[in-house]
Amino acid sequence: MSKEEKDILDVVIEKLGKKSKNDIVNFMHKEQAYVETAQRDYTIQICENLENLDMLRTYK
């Protein structure tokens, strides 16, 4: 493990080491990367559902 990787783990342990699982999950869900990915995935799912609906409407 590189020094940089160890330093990152040390910060994570310092910040989250005494938190409960639920606290960590809530923290992670507020992160910008999670929020943006969750929104993008939700948008993709809506588009796929609409495409499936269109396919059903035209199915004979």
N, C-alpha and C positions, 0 to 999 in steps of 0.2 A: 504494500500500500504506500502510495506516495505521501509526502508531507502535506501536500495540498488536500488530498482526500482525508487524511487524518484530521486536519484542521477543520474541514467541513463537518465531519462527524462529531468533533468536539463541540462545535457550535450547536448542532442539532441536539446533542445530549444536554447541553447547558440550557437550551431554550425549552425543550420538550420532555426532558428526561423524567420529570416528576409529574407530568400531566397524565390524566386518565386517557383511555382510548377514545372516549367520547369528546373530550377536550381537543385531542389531536385531530379527530375527524372534523369537528366544527371549524378548527383553525384551517385545515387544508381546504375545506369547501369555500372559504373566503378568499383563497389565493386567486389572483387574476388568471393565471394559467388554467386553473380548474374551472372557473366561472366561464371563461371564453370557450373552453373545450366543451363544457356541458351544454352551453347555448348552441354551439355549432352542431353538436350531435343531435340535439332536440330539433333543430331546424332541418337537418338531413332526414330525420325520421318523419317529420311532417311532410316533406317533399315526397318521400317514398310512399307514404300512405296516400297522398293525392294521386300519384302516378298509378298506384294499384286501383284506386277508385275509378280513375279514367279508363283503365283497362277493363274493369268490370262493366262499366257503362257501355263499352263498345263490343263486348263479348257476345257472340251469337251462338 
